[in-house]
Amino acid sequence: MTNSGLQYHQSLIVNLKFTASEPTISFIVTLPLAEFKWGISMKFINVLSLLLLVPVALTAGILFSIRNTQQVQIDLLLLQLPTASISIYLLLSFLAGALMAGVIYTVLGIQLKVRHRSLQGQLKRLIQTHKQQSQDKQ
């Protein structure tokens, strides 16, 4: 490993294809997973990555909406949704799934932090007990 640059990175490859008459858009975004050795924090890199990915996601969503304008009516047995563009329903279902995943992983993250604190407390008590037993033997 060198003294400059990233130690690790992960590439996100996006390839958007349209009809045969329109060109294919391809690009690669490299997401850093470690700190730069130049003192740039991971938080700064995460914000920068987010600032790069949000416009890409918005552009992809707008292009998706423009290309999928077919009107559909969704029947959910007990509820019949109004007629709307298929892209609207697909984007709404994607957002609903993303929100549910966010809630689930937030709950799991909180549980892991609580468990981590509990284990740290147990470790601290074990270390203190071990030190006391070592001192008692002397």
Phi and psi in degrees as GROMACS dihedral restraints (atoms count N, CA, C in turn):
[ dihedral_restraints ]
;  ai    aj    ak    al  type     phi  dphi    fc
    3     4     5     6     1   -93.7    20    10
    4     5     6     7     1   172.3    20    10
    6     7     8     9     1   -83.8    20    10
    7     8     9    10     1    -7.1    20    10
    9    10    11    12     1  -127.9    20    10
   10    11    12    13     1   158.7    20    10
   12    13    14    15     1    88.0    20    10
   13    14    15    16     1  -171.0    20    10
   15    16    17    18     1   -89.4    20    10
   16    17    18    19     1   146.8    20    10
   18    19    20    21     1   -81.9    20    10
   19    20    21    22     1   -39.6    20    10
   21    22    23    24     1  -134.9    20    10
   22    23    24    25     1   152.1    20    10
   24    25    26    27     1  -154.8    20    10
   25    26    27    28     1   163.3    20    10
   27    28    29    30     1  -135.3    20    10
   28    29    30    31     1   135.5    20    10
   30    31    32    33     1  -102.1    20    10
   31    32    33    34     1   138.4    20    10
   33    34    35    36     1  -110.3    20    10
   34    35    36    37     1   117.0    20    10
   36    37    38    39     1  -104.3    20    10
   37    38    39    40     1   124.7    20    10
   39    40    41    42     1  -114.3    20    10
   40    41    42    43     1   129.6    20    10
   42    43    44    45     1  -133.9    20    10
   43    44    45    46     1   106.5    20    10
   45    46    47    48     1   -99.6    20    10
   46    47    48    49     1   125.6    20    10
   48    49    50    51     1  -115.2    20    10
   49    50    51    52     1   140.3    20    10
   51    52    53    54     1  -119.4    20    10
   52    53    54    55     1  -158.4    20    10
   54    55    56    57     1   -69.1    20    10
   55    56    57    58     1   170.2    20    10
   57    58    59    60     1   -62.6    20    10
   58    59    60    61     1   -28.2    20    10
   60    61    62    63     1   -79.7    20    10
   61    62    63    64     1   -15.3    20    10
   63    64    65    66     1  -107.5    20    10
   64    65    66    67     1   150.1    20    10
   66    67    68    69     1   -73.6    20    10
   67    68    69    70     1   161.5    20    10
   69    70    71    72     1   -90.6    20    10
   70    71    72    73     1   135.6    20    10
   72    73    74    75     1  -103.1    20    10
   73    74    75    76     1   123.4    20    10
   75    76    77    78     1  -132.0    20    10
   76    77    78    79     1   140.3    20    10
   78    79    80    81     1  -158.0    20    10
   79    80    81    82     1   161.9    20    10
   81    82    83    84     1  -123.1    20    10
   82    83    84    85     1   130.6    20    10
   84    85    86    87     1  -113.8    20    10
   85    86    87    88     1   126.9    20    10
   87    88    89    90     1   -99.0    20    10
   88    89    90    91     1   122.0    20    10
   90    91    92    93     1  -103.2    20    10
   91    92    93    94     1   116.7    20    10
   93    94    95    96     1   -72.2    20    10
   94    95    96    97     1   139.9    20    10
   96    97    98    99     1  -114.7    20    10
   97    98    99   100     1     1.8    20    10
   99   100   101   102     1  -137.0    20    10
  100   101   102   103     1   168.2    20    10
  102   103   104   105     1   -76.5    20    10
  103   104   105   106     1   145.5    20    10
  105   106   107   108     1   -68.1    20    10
  106   107   108   109     1   146.3    20    10
  108   109   110   111     1   -78.6    20    10
  109   110   111   112     1    -2.1    20    10
  111   112   113   114     1   -88.1    20    10
  112   113   114   115     1     6.7    20    10
  114   115   116   117     1    95.6    20    10
  115   116   117   118     1     7.0    20    10
  117   118   119   120     1   -80.1    20    10
  118   119   120   121     1   128.4    20    10
  120   121   122   123     1   -77.5    20    10
  121   122   123   124     1   159.3    20    10
  123   124   125   126     1   -65.0    20    10
  124   125   126   127     1   -33.5    20    10
  126   127   128   129     1   -61.7    20    10
  127   128   129   130     1   -43.7    20    10
  129   130   131   132     1   -61.6    20    10
  130   131   132   133     1   -41.9    20    10
  132   133   134   135     1   -66.8    20    10
  133   134   135   136     1   -39.8    20    10
  135   136   137   138     1   -63.7    20    10
  136   137   138   139     1   -42.6    20    10
  138   139   140   141     1   -64.3    20    10
  139   140   141   142     1   -43.0    20    10
  141   142   143   144     1   -62.7    20    10
  142   143   144   145     1   -43.4    20    10
  144   145   146   147     1   -61.7    20    10
  145   146   147   148     1   -41.6    20    10
  147   148   149   150     1   -63.7    20    10
  148   149   150   151     1   -42.5    20    10
  150   151   152   153     1   -64.4    20    10
  151   152   153   154     1   -26.3    20    10
  153   154   155   156     1   -82.9    20    10
  154   155   156   157     1   -36.6    20    10
  156   157   158   159     1   -80.5    20    10
  157   158   159   160     1   -30.4    20    10
  159   160   161   162     1   -61.8    20    10
  160   161   162   163     1   -48.3    20    10
  162   163   164   165     1   -62.8    20    10
  163   164   165   166     1   -34.5    20    10
  165   166   167   168     1   -65.2    20    10
  166   167   168   169     1   -45.3    20    10
  168   169   170   171     1   -64.9    20    10
  169   170   171   172     1   -41.5    20    10
  171   172   173   174     1   -63.3    20    10
  172   173   174   175     1   -41.8    20    10
  174   175   176   177     1   -63.2    20    10
  175   176   177   178     1   -44.8    20    10
  177   178   179   180     1   -62.3    20    10
  178   179   180   181     1   -41.0    20    10
  180   181   182   183     1   -64.9    20    10
  181   182   183   184     1   -40.7    20    10
  183   184   185   186     1   -65.6    20    10
  184   185   186   187     1   -45.1    20    10
  186   187   188   189     1   -62.9    20    10
  187   188   189   190     1   -38.8    20    10
  189   190   191   192     1   -62.5    20    10
  190   191   192   193     1   -43.3    20    10
  192   193   194   195     1   -66.0    20    10
  193   194   195   196     1   -39.1    20    10
  195   196   197   198     1   -67.1    20    10
  196   197   198   199     1   -37.6    20    10
  198   199   200   201     1   -81.3    20    10
  199   200   201   202     1   -20.4    20    10
  201   202   203   204     1  -118.2    20    10
  202   203   204   205     1    80.0    20    10
  204   205   206   207     1  -104.7    20    10
  205   206   207   208     1     5.6    20    10
  207   208   209   210     1   -61.2    20    10
  208   209   210   211     1   132.8    20    10
  210   211   212   213     1   -83.9    20    10
  211   212   213   214     1   133.2    20    10
  213   214   215   216     1  -135.2    20    10
  214   215   216   217     1   156.6    20    10
  216   217   218   219     1  -122.4    20    10
  217   218   219   220     1   126.6    20    10
  219   220   221   222     1  -103.7    20    10
  220   221   222   223     1   129.8    20    10
  222   223   224   225     1  -110.4    20    10
  223   224   225   226     1   116.5    20    10
  225   226   227   228     1  -104.6    20    10
  226   227   228   229     1    38.3    20    10
  228   229   230   231     1    66.2    20    10
  229   230   231   232     1   -65.7    20    10
  231   232   233   234     1   -92.5    20    10
  232   233   234   235     1   -14.7    20    10
  234   235   236   237     1  -137.0    20    10
  235   236   237   238     1   131.5    20    10
  237   238   239   240     1  -112.5    20    10
  238   239   240   241     1   116.2    20    10
  240   241   242   243     1   -78.2    20    10
  241   242   243   244     1   151.5    20    10
  243   244   245   246     1   -68.2    20    10
  244   245   246   247     1   160.0    20    10
  246   247   248   249     1   -66.1    20    10
  247   248   249   250     1   128.9    20    10
  249   250   251   252     1  -153.4    20    10
  250   251   252   253     1   171.0    20    10
  252   253   254   255     1   -64.3    20    10
  253   254   255   256     1   141.2    20    10
  255   256   257   258     1   -62.1    20    10
  256   257   258   259     1   -31.6    20    10
  258   259   260   261     1   -65.5    20    10
  259   260   261   262     1   -34.4    20    10
  261   262   263   264     1   -63.4    20    10
  262   263   264   265     1   -47.5    20    10
  264   265   266   267     1   -64.9    20    10
  265   266   267   268     1   -39.2    20    10
  267   268   269   270     1   -67.4    20    10
  268   269   270   271     1   -42.7    20    10
  270   271   272   273     1   -66.5    20    10
  271   272   273   274     1   -38.7    20    10
  273   274   275   276     1   -65.2    20    10
  274   275   276   277     1   -39.7    20    10
  276   277   278   279     1   -67.8    20    10
  277   278   279   280     1   -36.7    20    10
  279   280   281   282     1   -62.7    20    10
  280   281   282   283     1   -45.7    20    10
  282   283   284   285     1   -63.5    20    10
  283   284   285   286     1   -40.4    20    10
  285   286   287   288     1   -62.6    20    10
  286   287   288   289     1   -42.8    20    10
  288   289   290   291     1   -64.1    20    10
  289   290   291   292     1   -41.5    20    10
  291   292   293   294     1   -64.1    20    10
  292   293   294   295     1   -41.1    20    10
  294   295   296   297     1   -64.5    20    10
  295   296   297   298     1   -42.3    20    10
  297   298   299   300     1   -63.8    20    10
  298   299   300   301     1   -42.7    20    10
  300   301   302   303     1   -62.9    20    10
  301   302   303   304     1   -40.6    20    10
  303   304   305   306     1   -61.6    20    10
  304   305   306   307     1   -43.0    20    10
  306   307   308   309     1   -64.9    20    10
  307   308   309   310     1   -44.6    20    10
  309   310   311   312     1   -61.6    20    10
  310   311   312   313     1   -47.3    20    10
  312   313   314   315     1   -72.6    20    10
  313   314   315   316     1   -25.4    20    10
  315   316   317   318     1   -67.5    20    10
  316   317   318   319     1   -45.0    20    10
  318   319   320   321     1   -62.2    20    10
  319   320   321   322     1   -44.4    20    10
  321   322   323   324     1   -63.7    20    10
  322   323   324   325     1   -39.3    20    10
  324   325   326   327     1   -63.2    20    10
  325   326   327   328     1   -41.9    20    10
  327   328   329   330     1   -63.7    20    10
  328   329   330   331     1   -43.2    20    10
  330   331   332   333     1   -61.1    20    10
  331   332   333   334     1   -41.3    20    10
  333   334   335   336     1   -65.9    20    10
  334   335   336   337     1   -39.0    20    10
  336   337   338   339     1   -64.7    20    10
  337   338   339   340     1   -41.3    20    10
  339   340   341   342     1   -64.0    20    10
  340   341   342   343     1   -43.7    20    10
  342   343   344   345     1   -63.7    20    10
  343   344   345   346     1   -41.2    20    10
  345   346   347   348     1   -61.5    20    10
  346   347   348   349     1   -45.5    20    10
  348   349   350   351     1   -62.2    20    10
  349   350   351   352     1   -40.7    20    10
  351   352   353   354     1   -62.6    20    10
  352   353   354   355     1   -45.2    20    10
  354   355   356   357     1   -67.3    20    10
  355   356   357   358     1   -34.7    20    10
  357   358   359   360     1   -63.9    20    10
  358   359   360   361     1   -40.8    20    10
  360   361   362   363     1   -63.1    20    10
  361   362   363   364     1   -43.1    20    10
  363   364   365   366     1   -62.2    20    10
  364   365   366   367     1   -42.3    20    10
  366   367   368   369     1   -63.4    20    10
  367   368   369   370     1   -42.6    20    10
  369   370   371   372     1   -61.6    20    10
  370   371   372   373     1   -43.5    20    10
  372   373   374   375     1   -64.6    20    10
  373   374   375   376     1   -40.0    20    10
  375   376   377   378     1   -65.0    20    10
  376   377   378   379     1   -40.2    20    10
  378   379   380   381     1   -64.5    20    10
  379   380   381   382     1   -43.6    20    10
  381   382   383   384     1   -62.8    20    10
  382   383   384   385     1   -42.4    20    10
  384   385   386   387     1   -62.7    20    10
  385   386   387   388     1   -42.6    20    10
  387   388   389   390     1   -64.1    20    10
  388   389   390   391     1   -41.0    20    10
  390   391   392   393     1   -63.8    20    10
  391   392   393   394     1   -41.9    20    10
  393   394   395   396     1   -65.2    20    10
  394   395   396   397     1   -40.3    20    10
  396   397   398   399     1   -66.9    20    10
  397   398   399   400     1   -36.5    20    10
  399   400   401   402     1   -65.7    20    10
  400   401   402   403     1   -40.7    20    10
  402   403   404   405     1   -69.5    20    10
  403   404   405   406     1   -36.6    20    10
  405   406   407   408     1   -66.5    20    10
  406   407   408   409     1   -33.3    20    10
  408   409   410   411     1   -70.5    20    10
  409   410   411   412     1   -27.5    20    10
